[in-house]
Amino acid sequence: MTVSGCSSGAKRAFQNNLRDDAYGAFAQYLADVAEHFRTEWGISFQSISPMNEPASSYWQAFSEKQEGCHFDSGASQSRILVALAEKLREKGLGDILIAGTDETSIDTQALSLTQLSEEALAVISRVDTHAYAGSGRDFLLRQTLMRNKNLWMSEVDGGDTLSPDAGEMGAGLWLAREILTDLNGLTPSAWILWQVIDNHICREGYLGRKDSGMVDTKGGYWGVAVADHDREQLVLTMKYYVFGQFTRYIRPGSRLIPIGADAVAAEDPQLRRLVIVLMNGGNAEKAVRVDLSAFGAAVAPGTEVQPVRTGGSMADGEHWAELPALRTDAGGFTASLAPYSVTTFLIPESPRE
């Protein structure tokens, strides 16, 4: 189905690689796969995105890459989306949502969205973006809302640290800043890490790759855990525990309350509680005041607030450590954030009249 005859991309990475006469065949292939999973194994897909970082020039023929295929913004991307919708309908799989276009950059995603045809916009239910680059989160959010579409941040990670002096917390603090920036700027319905495990320890090599060994946990690395195949165990990191400061407490069904800076809040209607995550990326203790006055009687004075904190190292740090409870006053509560830490505050709500 490809111009180059190779699934890793075009000979010139900035050119489309799906043959002009193969859009229907590729859409048919995706629909066949979805049908097979459903009928043979009872597994139903919620959504399908037929592209991955399509407007980028990463995907070149005869390279080791295999996770994308270049589609020009506009007509080419629109064509594959419409073709997929048609093939899914023909198979009675119209309940599977179509998502797009999973661009690598927030700004590129906004541009690709504005260049889709009206027919393509009509068939997609969700806009997906990666967050490896770009800054126009508010613009992308507004463009998505204008078109009445759902929005996901569908992929990001990185081998960076927020501070070289933060030790093992450096990579975790970088991840926390990324999550906070995306949740506040995009208010997405989902925030998805690239993959939990990206590094492997294996004397014989892993899937043909040389043993990469244990990561330097005081530096930057991809993933939040390392797979040790020799010992058949997972090696957790402080980045893993920082990730859990969000994922363990901001649960599906929660409503995000963007508050900016190094903080985010969410209201969980099922558990009837507020969840506030605060980060201190500095090397000194930081006093904060959390204003809860907008919640009125739902958070009465004297309500118990449970802080949960991650900081330090794997050997002797805090890993989702439950700290002594705080009490709210008439307007909120005051707390102290430890250096290089992420703290989640759990606040029960009273029934509203």
C-alpha positions as CSV (number, residue, x, y, z in Angstrom):
1,M,0.0,0.0,0.0
2,T,3.0,2.3,0.3
3,V,4.8,4.4,-2.3
4,S,8.2,3.4,-1.1
5,G,7.4,-0.2,-0.6
6,C,8.4,0.1,3.0
7,S,6.3,0.5,6.1
8,S,8.7,2.8,7.9
9,G,8.0,5.7,5.7
10,A,8.6,7.5,2.4
11,K,12.0,7.8,0.8
12,R,11.6,11.6,1.5
13,A,10.2,11.7,5.0
14,F,8.1,14.8,4.3
15,Q,6.1,13.1,1.5
16,N,2.9,11.1,1.8
17,N,3.7,7.3,1.7
18,L,0.2,5.8,1.4
19,R,-0.4,5.3,-2.3
20,D,-3.2,7.4,-3.8
21,D,-5.1,4.2,-4.8
22,A,-4.7,2.6,-1.3
23,Y,-6.7,4.8,1.0
24,G,-9.7,2.6,0.8
25,A,-7.6,-0.6,1.2
26,F,-5.9,0.8,4.3
27,A,-9.2,1.8,5.8
28,Q,-10.5,-1.6,5.0
29,Y,-7.5,-3.2,6.8
30,L,-8.2,-1.2,9.9
31,A,-11.8,-2.1,9.9
32,D,-10.9,-5.8,9.3
33,V,-8.6,-5.7,12.4
34,A,-11.3,-4.2,14.6
35,E,-13.9,-6.7,13.4
36,H,-11.5,-9.6,14.1
37,F,-10.8,-8.5,17.6
38,R,-14.5,-8.1,18.3
39,T,-15.8,-11.4,16.7
40,E,-12.8,-13.7,17.6
41,W,-11.8,-12.4,21.0
42,G,-14.7,-10.3,22.2
43,I,-12.5,-7.2,22.4
44,S,-14.2,-4.0,21.3
45,F,-12.1,-0.9,20.5
46,Q,-13.5,2.4,21.8
47,S,-11.8,4.4,19.1
48,I,-9.4,4.2,16.2
49,S,-7.0,6.9,14.9
50,P,-5.7,6.0,11.5
51,M,-2.6,8.3,11.8
52,N,0.2,8.9,14.2
53,E,2.1,12.2,14.0
54,P,1.1,12.4,10.3
55,A,2.3,16.0,9.4
56,S,5.8,15.3,10.8
57,S,8.8,14.2,8.8
58,Y,10.0,11.5,11.1
59,W,8.9,8.5,9.0
60,Q,11.6,7.6,6.5
61,A,12.0,4.5,4.3
62,F,14.4,1.8,5.5
63,S,14.9,3.4,8.9
64,E,14.2,1.5,12.2
65,K,11.0,3.5,12.8
66,Q,7.7,2.0,12.1
67,E,5.1,3.9,14.1
68,G,4.0,6.5,11.5
69,C,3.2,7.4,8.0
70,H,3.2,11.0,6.6
71,F,-0.1,12.5,5.6
72,D,-0.2,16.1,4.6
73,S,-2.6,18.3,6.6
74,G,-5.8,19.0,4.8
75,A,-7.0,16.8,1.9
76,S,-4.8,13.7,2.6
77,Q,-5.7,13.5,6.3
78,S,-9.4,14.2,5.6
79,R,-9.5,11.5,3.0
80,I,-8.3,8.7,5.3
81,L,-10.6,9.7,8.1
82,V,-13.6,9.7,5.8
83,A,-12.6,6.4,4.2
84,L,-12.2,4.8,7.7
85,A,-15.7,6.0,8.7
86,E,-17.2,4.4,5.5
87,K,-15.5,1.0,6.1
88,L,-16.5,0.9,9.7
89,R,-20.1,1.6,8.8
90,E,-20.0,-1.2,6.2
91,K,-19.0,-3.7,8.8
92,G,-21.6,-2.5,11.4
93,L,-18.8,-1.0,13.5
94,G,-20.1,2.5,13.5
95,D,-20.1,2.6,17.3
96,I,-16.3,2.8,17.2
97,L,-15.2,6.5,17.6
98,I,-12.8,8.0,15.0
99,A,-10.0,10.1,16.5
100,G,-7.4,12.3,14.9
101,T,-5.0,13.4,14.1
102,D,-2.4,12.7,16.9
103,E,0.1,15.3,15.8
104,T,3.4,15.4,17.6
105,S,3.0,19.1,18.5
106,I,0.1,21.0,20.1
107,D,0.5,23.8,17.5
108,T,0.6,21.4,14.6
109,Q,-2.5,19.7,15.9
110,A,-4.4,22.9,16.0
111,L,-3.3,23.7,12.4
112,S,-4.3,20.2,11.2
113,L,-7.7,20.5,12.8
114,T,-8.5,23.7,11.1
115,Q,-7.5,22.2,7.7
116,L,-9.8,19.2,7.9
117,S,-12.7,19.1,5.5
118,E,-16.2,19.5,6.8
119,E,-16.9,15.9,5.9
120,A,-13.8,14.7,7.9
121,L,-14.8,16.9,10.9
122,A,-18.3,15.3,10.8
123,V,-16.9,11.8,11.2
124,I,-14.4,12.4,14.0
125,S,-15.6,12.4,17.6
126,R,-12.3,13.1,19.4
127,V,-9.3,15.3,18.8
128,D,-6.0,13.8,19.9
129,T,-2.8,15.7,20.4
130,H,0.7,14.8,21.5
131,A,2.5,17.4,23.6
132,Y,6.2,17.0,22.7
133,A,6.2,20.5,21.4
134,G,4.1,23.6,20.9
135,S,2.6,26.1,23.4
136,G,-0.9,27.0,22.0
137,R,-2.9,24.9,24.4
138,D,-5.6,27.5,24.8
139,F,-6.0,27.9,21.1
140,L,-6.3,24.2,20.5
141,L,-8.8,23.9,23.3
142,R,-10.9,26.7,21.8
143,Q,-10.7,25.2,18.3
144,T,-11.8,21.8,19.6
145,L,-14.7,23.2,21.7
146,M,-15.9,25.3,18.7
147,R,-16.3,22.0,16.8
148,N,-18.0,20.3,19.7
149,K,-15.3,17.6,19.9
150,N,-13.7,15.7,22.8
151,L,-10.0,16.4,23.5
152,W,-7.3,14.0,24.6
153,M,-3.6,14.5,25.3
154,S,-2.8,11.1,23.8
155,E,1.0,10.8,24.1
156,V,4.0,12.4,25.7
157,D,7.1,11.6,27.8
158,G,10.7,12.8,27.8
159,G,14.2,12.1,29.1
160,D,14.4,15.5,31.0
161,T,14.7,16.7,34.5
162,L,13.2,19.8,36.1
163,S,16.3,20.5,38.2
164,P,19.7,18.9,38.2
165,D,19.9,19.4,41.9
166,A,16.7,17.5,42.7
167,G,18.4,14.1,42.6
168,E,16.0,11.2,41.9
169,M,13.0,13.6,42.0
170,G,14.3,15.5,38.9
171,A,12.7,13.3,36.3
172,G,9.5,13.1,38.4
173,L,9.2,16.9,38.8
174,W,9.7,17.3,35.0
175,L,6.8,14.9,34.5
176,A,4.6,16.7,37.1
177,R,5.2,20.0,35.4
178,E,4.2,18.5,32.0
179,I,1.0,17.0,33.5
180,L,0.1,20.2,35.3
181,T,0.7,22.3,32.2
182,D,-1.4,20.1,30.0
183,L,-4.3,19.6,32.5
184,N,-4.6,23.3,33.1
185,G,-4.0,24.4,29.5
186,L,-6.0,21.7,27.6
187,T,-8.4,20.4,30.2
188,P,-8.3,17.1,28.3
189,S,-10.6,14.2,29.0
190,A,-7.6,11.9,29.1
191,W,-3.8,12.4,29.7
192,I,-1.8,9.5,28.4
193,L,1.9,8.7,29.1
194,W,3.9,7.3,26.1
195,Q,4.6,4.1,28.0
196,V,5.1,3.1,31.5
197,I,8.2,0.9,30.7
198,D,10.7,2.1,28.2
199,N,14.0,0.7,29.5
200,H,15.0,-3.0,29.9
201,I,17.7,-5.0,31.8
202,C,18.5,-8.2,30.0
203,R,21.8,-9.9,29.6
204,E,20.7,-11.5,26.3
205,G,19.2,-8.3,24.9
206,Y,15.6,-7.5,24.5
207,L,13.8,-7.9,21.2
208,G,17.1,-7.8,19.3
209,R,18.3,-4.7,21.2
210,K,21.4,-4.5,23.3
211,D,20.9,-4.5,27.0
212,S,20.4,-0.9,28.0
213,G,20.9,-1.6,31.7
214,M,19.5,0.4,34.6
215,V,18.7,4.0,34.0
216,D,20.5,6.8,35.9
217,T,17.6,7.7,38.2
218,K,19.2,11.0,39.0
219,G,19.0,12.0,35.4
220,G,16.3,12.0,32.8
221,Y,14.8,8.8,31.3
222,W,11.7,7.7,29.5
223,G,9.1,5.6,31.3
224,V,8.5,5.4,35.0
225,A,9.7,1.9,35.6
226,V,12.4,-0.4,34.3
227,A,11.8,-4.1,33.3
228,D,14.5,-6.3,34.8
229,H,14.0,-9.5,32.6
230,D,16.9,-11.3,34.3
231,R,15.2,-11.1,37.7
232,E,11.7,-11.0,36.3
233,Q,10.7,-7.9,38.2
234,L,9.9,-4.2,37.7
235,V,12.2,-1.6,39.1
236,L,10.2,1.4,40.2
237,T,11.5,5.0,40.3
238,M,10.6,8.3,41.9
239,K,9.1,9.3,38.6
240,Y,6.6,6.4,39.0
241,Y,5.5,7.7,42.4
242,V,5.2,11.2,41.1
243,F,2.9,9.9,38.4
244,G,0.8,8.2,41.0
245,Q,0.3,11.5,42.8
246,F,-2.0,12.2,39.9
247,T,-3.3,8.9,38.7
248,R,-4.2,7.4,42.1
249,Y,-6.4,10.3,43.1
250,I,-7.7,12.1,40.0
251,R,-9.9,9.2,38.9
252,P,-12.1,8.7,35.8
253,G,-15.3,10.8,36.0
254,S,-13.5,13.7,37.8
255,R,-14.0,17.3,36.7
256,L,-10.9,19.3,36.2
257,I,-10.7,22.7,37.8
258,P,-7.8,24.6,36.2
259,I,-5.9,26.8,38.7
260,G,-2.6,27.4,36.9
261,A,0.9,27.6,38.0
262,D,2.3,24.5,39.7
263,A,-1.1,23.1,40.8
264,V,-4.3,21.5,39.5
265,A,-7.6,20.6,41.1
266,A,-10.3,18.1,40.3
267,E,-13.7,17.4,41.8
268,D,-14.7,13.7,42.1
269,P,-18.6,13.6,42.0
270,Q,-18.6,9.8,42.8
271,L,-16.4,10.0,45.9
272,R,-17.6,13.5,46.7
273,R,-14.1,14.9,47.3
274,L,-11.8,17.6,46.0
275,V,-8.3,16.6,44.8
276,I,-5.6,19.2,44.7
277,V,-2.1,18.5,43.4
278,L,0.7,20.9,44.2
279,M,4.3,20.8,43.1
280,N,7.3,22.5,44.7
281,G,10.2,22.3,42.2
282,G,12.4,24.5,44.3
283,N,15.1,23.7,46.9
284,A,13.3,25.5,49.8
285,E,10.2,24.8,51.8
286,K,7.2,26.7,50.4
287,A,4.1,27.9,52.2
288,V,0.8,27.9,50.2
289,R,-2.7,29.1,50.9
290,V,-5.5,27.1,49.2
291,D,-8.7,29.1,48.8
292,L,-11.8,27.0,49.0
293,S,-14.3,29.8,49.5
294,A,-16.0,29.1,46.1
295,F,-17.2,25.7,47.4
296,G,-19.2,27.3,50.2
297,A,-20.8,24.9,52.6
298,A,-19.6,21.9,50.6
299,V,-16.2,22.3,52.5
300,A,-17.1,23.5,55.9
301,P,-14.6,24.9,58.4
302,G,-12.9,22.1,60.3
303,T,-13.0,19.7,57.4
304,E,-10.1,17.2,57.5
305,V,-7.7,17.5,54.7
306,Q,-5.4,14.4,54.0
307,P,-2.0,15.3,52.4
308,V,-0.2,12.6,50.5
309,R,3.4,13.3,49.4
310,T,6.2,12.0,47.3
311,G,9.8,13.3,47.6
312,G,13.4,12.3,48.2
313,S,14.8,9.0,46.9
314,M,13.8,5.4,46.5
315,A,16.0,4.3,49.3
316,D,14.8,6.7,52.0
317,G,12.2,9.1,50.5
318,E,8.5,9.5,50.7
319,H,6.4,7.3,48.4
320,W,2.7,8.4,48.6
321,A,3.3,9.1,52.2
322,E,0.2,10.0,54.2
323,L,1.1,13.1,56.3
324,P,-0.7,14.4,59.4
325,A,-4.1,15.7,58.5
326,L,-4.9,19.4,58.2
327,R,-8.1,21.3,59.0
328,T,-9.8,23.8,56.9
329,D,-10.7,27.3,58.3
330,A,-13.5,29.6,57.1
331,G,-11.8,30.1,53.7
332,G,-9.6,27.2,53.0
333,F,-6.4,25.9,54.4
334,T,-2.7,26.6,54.7
335,A,0.0,24.0,54.0
336,S,3.8,23.7,53.7
337,L,5.3,22.1,50.6
338,A,8.7,20.3,51.1
339,P,11.5,21.0,48.7
340,Y,11.5,19.0,45.5
341,S,8.1,17.4,46.2
342,V,4.7,16.7,44.9
343,T,1.8,16.7,47.3
344,T,-1.8,15.7,46.8
345,F,-4.5,17.0,49.1
346,L,-7.7,15.0,49.5
347,I,-10.7,17.0,50.8
348,P,-14.1,15.4,51.4
349,E,-17.2,17.4,50.4
350,S,-20.4,17.7,52.4
351,P,-23.7,17.0,50.6
352,R,-24.9,20.2,48.8
353,E,-28.4,21.4,49.5
